[in-house]
Amino acid sequence: MKRSNKETCCASAARRRLNELPSGSRGVVHHIETAETALHRLMAMGLCVGREIKVVRQGNPLILGLLGARIGVSSRLAHHVVVQPSCCGSTRDCQS
């Protein structure tokens, strides 16, 4: 049975660490693996589970777009954020 474009796209959209996403990528924060202090710092900037984000620029700091603003996150801290990349125009298409 041939897979649809949506199935192929979504199958290739495995969760990745935020610091691994290229510039222009979009996704939704799936979970954050870090100490409580760093977690609170990220949450204070608006970066929390379920939040849609866009990688504006890779580097150190990583520049993210979220909630109509841009924030800088160190690549070391971004390594602890796991993201479900958007596929086929919507992150909801990837979830069952």
PESULUR-V245946 format. One record per residue. RES is the residue in one small letter. SS is DSSP state (H for helix, E for strand, L for the rest). D_FIRST is the distance of its C-alpha to the first C-alpha in Angstrom with 1 decimal. Layout:
res = {RES	RES}
ss = {SS	SS}
d_first = {D_FIRST	D_FIRST}
//
This chain:
res = {m	k	r	s	n	k	e	t	c	c	a	s	a	a	r	r	r	l	n	e	l	p	s	g	s	r	g	v	v	h	h	i	e	t	a	e	t	a	l	h	r	l	m	a	m	g	l	c	v	g	r	e	i	k	v	v	r	q	g	n	p	l	i	l	g	l	l	g	a	r	i	g	v	s	s	r	l	a	h	h	v	v	v	q	p	s	c	c	g	s	t	r	d	c	q	s}
ss = {L	L	L	L	H	H	H	H	H	H	H	L	L	L	L	E	E	H	H	H	L	L	L	L	L	E	E	E	E	E	E	E	L	L	L	H	H	H	H	H	H	H	H	H	L	L	L	L	L	L	L	E	E	E	E	E	E	L	L	L	L	E	E	E	E	E	L	L	E	E	E	E	E	L	H	H	H	H	L	L	E	E	E	E	E	L	E	L	L	E	H	H	H	H	L	L}
d_first = {0.0	3.8	6.5	9.5	12.9	14.2	11.8	12.4	16.0	16.6	15.2	17.7	20.5	21.9	25.4	28.2	31.9	33.6	35.5	32.4	31.0	32.0	34.2	32.6	30.0	29.7	28.7	30.0	32.2	30.5	33.5	36.6	37.9	41.6	45.1	46.4	48.7	46.0	43.7	46.5	47.1	43.5	43.5	46.8	45.1	42.4	39.7	38.3	35.2	33.1	34.8	32.9	34.1	34.0	35.1	37.7	39.0	38.3	41.4	44.1	44.4	40.8	41.2	39.0	38.8	38.8	40.5	41.8	43.6	43.2	44.0	44.5	43.1	44.1	41.3	42.5	42.0	38.7	37.4	37.7	35.5	31.8	29.7	26.2	25.5	24.6	21.3	20.3	23.9	24.2	24.4	23.6	20.0	19.5	21.1	19.7}
//
